[in-house]
Amino acid sequence: MSALPTILILNGPNLNLLGLREPHIYGHDTLADVGRDCAELGRTLGLHTDLRQTNAEHHLIDLIHEHRTSTAGLIINPGGLTHTSVALMDALGAYPPPIIEVHISNIHRRESFRHHSYVSLVADGVIAGCGTQGYRLALQRLAVLIA
């Protein structure tokens, strides 16, 4: 266990295919690239990062519940669950530390069903359309929020 404050970085369905799936939308960086970049920036900011990914909604919810009191903040890219999961929103609503929602693409320039986010209703901030740089921006914002 790290002595540094831990930021949990959760990734939802299909993000395990980052870098392979629709690179014209999501780019060529992999989730491993994101994890490495966040770990490096985290060290600079005095934070430990813990990146996770699952394709299962209930597993995301379990991770949020499990880390309610052991983490200093949360970055979440819920993937398609953004637009459909009231259960995920409720779990995030019960997570006390700050939450930053991240989307690699600009969900507001895409299909109309992607314009609504249940997660945004409980997030402290939203970053969309900045590619995988959005994760680093979210980490920088959390560093300010938890200082």
N, C-alpha and C positions, 0 to 999 in steps of 0.2 A: 504494500500500500504506500502510495506517495505521500510525503509530508506537504506537498503543494496542493492547493485547492483543485479538485477534479471537475472538469467539464465533460459531461456525457454527450456524445455526438451520435444520435440515432438516425438510421436510414431505413426507409420502408421498402415496400415491394419493388422489385426490378432494379434497384440501385446496385445490386451485385453485378449487373451487366454494364455498369458505367464504363464508358470507353469503347464498348462494343455495340451497344444498342443505340440506334439513331444518332450517330456522332454529329450529324448535321444540326441536331437540336441540342444535344448534351455535351458535345465536345469529345476529345480523345483521352482526357485524364481518366484514370481508373479510380476506384474507391481506395485502393492502396496508395495511390498518389495523394489523394485528399488526406488520408490518415497520416502519411509522412509529413505533408506540408503543415497540417494542424499541430502535430506533435512538435515540430521544429518551432513554429510560431508560439505555441503554448509555452515552451521552455523560455523563450525570450520574454514572454509576458508573466512568467512566474506561475504558470498553470500546467497541470497534468491533463492530458486528453485521453478519453476512452471511447474509441469509435466502434460502433456496432451496426450490423445490418441484419434484417430479417424480412422474409417475405410473408410472415404471419402476423396479422393484426394483434392477436392475443399475446404474442411474444413481445411486441412493442409495448403493449399495455403493462405486461408483467415487468419489463425492464424499467418503465417509468415508476411503477409502484415500488420496486426493489430499491431504487436509487433516490427516493424522495428526500431522505435525510442525510445521505452520504455524499452528495455532489453539490457543488456550488452553483451550477447552472446547466442548462440543457440547450443544445442545438439540435433541431430536428428537421429532417427532410422526409416528410411522410409519404412522398410519392403520390400515387393515386388515391391513397387513403385521405389525403388532404380534403378532397371534395365529397367524401362519402361517410366518414366515420365519426358519428356522434360519440361512440364509446371511447375513441382516442381523445377527442376533445375533453370528455369528462375526466379521463385519467390525467391529462395535462392540467386541467383545472384544479386537481388535487395535489399538484407538484408545487411546493412553495417557492423554490428558487426561480430566478429569471429564466425565461424561455425565448429563444430566437428561432423563428421559422425560416428555413432556407429553401429556395427553389432555384435550380440551375438555369432553367429557362424562364422567360417572362410569361408567367401563366396568364397575364391579362392581355397578351397579344395572341393567345392561342384559342382553341375551341371554347365556346361560351360556357360549357359545363366546368371548365377549369378556372373560371373567374371567381367562384365562391370557395372560400376556405373555412372549414370549421375550426381548424387549428388557429387561424388568425384571431378568432374570438377570444382566445386565452393567451396568446403570445404577447410578449413585451415588445417585440419587434419582428419585422418581416423583411427579408432580403430576397429579391427575385430578379432574374435576368442578368446576373453578374457572372454566370458560369460557375465553375468550381471555386473561383475567388470568393464567392458568397460565403463559403464556410470560414475563410480567414477573416472576412469582414465581421461575421457573426462572433467569432472568437474575440476579436478586438472590442466589439461592443460589450460582450459579457465581461471582459476584463474591467471595463469602466463601471458597469452596473454592480459588480460585486466588490469593487474597491472600497 
